[in-house]
Amino acid sequence: MDLTFLGTGAGNYRGGHRQPSSVLLDRILLDCGAGATGRLHDAGLFDRVDAVVLTHLHTDHLAGLFDFLLHTIIQQRKRPLSILTPPGLSPILKAMNEVRATVIDPAEMYPLRIIEAPRPEATVGPWTIQSLPLDHTVYNVGYLLTSDSVRVFYTGDTREPSAAEGLRTDLLIHEATFADRYADRAHEFGHSTASQAGRVAARMGARRLFVTHLASLPDTESEVLREVRAAFPDSEVAEDRGHYSL
């Protein structure tokens, strides 16, 4: 299993150190924030994507999809692509096609499967993808991906406690937008703190935790790292362009 973090910043992140949310798990792109396409090309991974999985429609998780689709046309893609999404993406794609934002509709070039549902699910390669609603300021689903005996859970954005705690997972990719001293702000904006993410990993029986979606606030990175490891020692703060073979 290969894991590449393309963007690990929250929506308020400023500068180039952390781009908006996007993670490539084998051939599945989890969220597609702005800049994801360029980083896929930089890593030589653009042509590996077989599915794009969206947790919700906030722009820091979605805005890169339009560049991605344009580049499938530029690259003359022929093999199928699946997009899993909660409700709301179809009218956005329809408007994009009406103004010819990608020159032509990608579905005219290759089989494009849009799976749009309150709890989207699919099978992509060896991975079975299931979803469940989590608690955010807009409708957001987390995804459980299972291949053989390996289980990965990806939250997108969520405040705690969430429905994910009843699941079991081997690897957890959990947002930790704020350090613990900003717990009230985290709850107000539908996000989690570092310690909350660590406690969720323990309750889900995870073997490893990556935290992502960090806010652009003073000392956030050092505080999040210290606090998440205090709650769950086998934790890591994800970095843009970080690659792991697990």
C-alpha positions in Angstrom: 0.0 0.0 0.0 1.4 3.3 -1.1 0.4 6.6 0.5 1.3 10.0 -0.8 0.2 13.3 0.8 -0.3 16.0 -1.8 -1.9 18.6 0.4 -2.0 18.7 4.2 -3.2 22.2 5.0 -6.6 23.5 6.2 -8.7 26.0 4.2 -7.0 28.9 6.0 -3.4 27.8 5.3 -1.3 30.5 3.7 1.8 30.0 1.6 3.2 27.1 -0.3 4.3 24.9 2.6 0.9 23.2 2.9 -1.5 23.0 0.0 -5.2 22.1 0.5 -6.3 18.6 1.2 -5.5 15.7 -1.0 -4.0 12.2 -0.4 -3.3 9.4 -2.9 -3.8 5.9 -1.5 -2.6 3.5 -4.1 -4.8 4.5 -7.1 -7.4 6.4 -5.2 -7.3 10.1 -4.7 -8.9 11.2 -1.4 -10.1 14.7 -1.9 -8.7 17.0 -4.5 -7.8 20.4 -3.2 -6.1 23.1 -5.4 -2.6 22.1 -6.5 -3.2 18.4 -6.4 -2.8 18.0 -10.1 0.6 19.7 -10.2 1.9 17.6 -7.3 0.6 14.4 -8.9 2.6 15.3 -12.1 5.7 16.2 -10.0 5.6 12.8 -8.4 4.9 11.0 -11.7 1.6 9.7 -10.3 -1.0 11.6 -12.4 -1.7 8.6 -14.7 -2.1 6.2 -11.7 -5.4 7.7 -10.5 -8.4 5.4 -11.0 -10.9 7.2 -8.6 -11.4 10.5 -7.0 -13.2 10.3 -3.6 -14.6 13.5 -2.2 -15.6 13.9 1.4 -17.5 17.2 1.0 -17.8 20.2 -1.3 -15.8 22.8 0.6 -13.4 24.3 -1.9 -10.2 23.3 -0.1 -11.3 19.7 -0.7 -12.8 20.1 -4.2 -11.3 23.0 -6.2 -8.5 20.9 -7.7 -11.0 18.5 -9.4 -11.5 20.8 -12.3 -7.7 21.0 -13.1 -7.6 17.3 -12.7 -10.4 16.7 -15.2 -8.8 19.1 -17.6 -5.6 17.2 -17.5 -7.3 13.9 -18.1 -8.3 15.4 -21.5 -4.8 16.9 -22.1 -3.3 13.5 -21.4 -5.9 11.8 -23.7 -7.1 9.5 -21.0 -9.0 6.4 -22.2 -9.4 4.2 -19.2 -12.4 4.7 -16.8 -12.4 7.1 -13.9 -14.8 7.0 -10.9 -15.7 10.0 -8.8 -17.4 9.3 -5.5 -19.1 12.2 -3.8 -21.9 13.2 -1.5 -24.8 15.0 -3.1 -24.2 18.4 -4.8 -21.4 17.7 -7.3 -23.5 17.1 -10.4 -24.8 20.7 -10.9 -21.3 22.0 -10.4 -20.0 19.7 -13.1 -22.9 20.5 -15.3 -22.2 24.3 -15.0 -18.5 23.6 -15.8 -19.4 21.7 -18.9 -21.9 24.3 -20.1 -19.2 27.0 -20.1 -16.7 24.5 -21.7 -14.3 24.9 -18.7 -12.5 21.7 -19.8 -13.0 22.4 -23.5 -15.0 19.2 -23.8 -16.9 17.0 -21.4 -14.5 14.4 -20.0 -17.2 11.8 -20.4 -16.9 12.2 -24.2 -13.3 10.9 -24.0 -13.5 8.0 -21.5 -16.0 6.2 -19.2 -16.6 8.6 -16.4 -18.6 7.1 -13.5 -20.1 9.6 -11.0 -21.3 7.9 -7.8 -23.2 10.6 -6.0 -25.1 9.6 -2.9 -25.5 10.3 0.8 -23.3 7.3 1.5 -21.4 6.6 -1.8 -19.7 3.3 -2.2 -17.8 1.4 -4.9 -15.1 -1.1 -5.6 -11.9 0.3 -7.3 -9.3 -2.3 -8.0 -8.6 -4.3 -4.9 -10.3 -1.7 -2.6 -13.8 -1.7 -1.4 -14.9 1.8 -0.5 -17.7 2.5 2.0 -18.7 5.8 3.6 -20.6 7.2 6.6 -21.6 10.7 7.5 -19.4 12.6 10.0 -20.1 15.8 11.9 -19.0 19.0 10.0 -20.5 22.3 9.2 -21.7 20.9 5.9 -22.5 17.4 4.9 -19.3 15.4 5.0 -18.6 11.7 4.7 -15.6 9.7 5.9 -14.4 6.8 3.9 -13.5 3.2 5.0 -11.3 1.5 2.4 -10.7 -2.2 2.7 -8.3 -4.4 0.7 -7.7 -8.0 1.8 -7.3 -7.6 5.5 -6.2 -4.0 5.5 -8.6 -1.2 6.6 -7.9 2.5 6.1 -10.2 5.3 7.3 -10.1 8.8 6.0 -12.1 11.5 7.8 -12.1 14.6 5.5 -13.3 17.3 8.0 -15.0 16.3 11.2 -15.6 17.5 14.8 -15.5 14.9 17.6 -17.2 12.8 18.7 -18.1 11.3 15.4 -19.7 8.1 14.1 -16.3 6.7 13.0 -15.4 5.7 16.6 -17.6 2.6 16.3 -15.4 1.3 13.4 -12.1 -0.6 13.5 -9.3 0.4 11.2 -5.6 -0.3 10.8 -4.6 3.1 9.4 -6.4 6.3 10.3 -5.9 9.5 8.4 -7.6 12.1 10.6 -7.9 15.8 10.4 -6.3 17.8 13.3 -6.9 21.4 12.2 -6.2 22.9 15.7 -4.0 22.4 18.7 -5.8 21.7 21.9 -5.8 25.3 23.1 -8.2 26.1 20.2 -10.7 23.4 21.1 -13.6 25.9 21.2 -12.7 27.2 17.8 -12.4 23.6 16.5 -15.9 22.8 17.7 -17.4 26.0 16.3 -16.0 25.4 12.8 -16.6 21.6 12.7 -13.0 20.5 13.2 -10.9 18.4 15.5 -7.9 19.0 17.8 -4.7 16.9 17.9 -5.6 15.1 21.2 -9.1 14.3 19.9 -7.6 12.7 16.8 -5.2 10.6 18.9 -8.0 9.4 21.2 -10.1 8.4 18.1 -7.2 6.4 16.8 -6.9 4.5 20.1 -10.7 3.8 20.2 -10.7 2.6 16.6 -7.8 0.2 17.3 -5.5 1.8 14.7 -2.0 0.7 14.4 -0.9 4.0 12.9 -2.3 7.6 12.7 -1.5 10.3 10.3 -2.9 13.8 11.1 -3.5 16.3 8.4 -5.5 19.5 7.5 -3.4 21.8 9.8 -4.5 25.4 10.3 -2.2 28.3 9.6 -1.8 29.5 13.2 1.4 30.2 15.3 3.1 27.0 16.6 0.3 24.8 15.3 2.7 22.2 13.8 4.8 21.7 16.9 1.8 21.7 19.3 -0.2 19.2 17.1 2.8 16.8 17.0 3.3 16.9 20.7 -0.3 16.6 21.6 -1.3 13.9 19.2 1.7 11.7 20.3 0.7 12.2 23.9 -2.7 10.7 23.1 -1.5 8.1 20.5 2.3 7.5 20.3 2.3 5.9 16.8 1.3 9.2 15.2 2.7 11.4 12.5 1.9 14.9 11.3 1.6 14.4 7.5 3.7 16.7 5.3 3.1 17.7 1.7 4.8 15.3 -0.7 5.3 12.8 2.1 5.4 9.3 0.7 5.0 6.0 2.6 5.0 2.4 1.6 3.1 0.6 4.3 
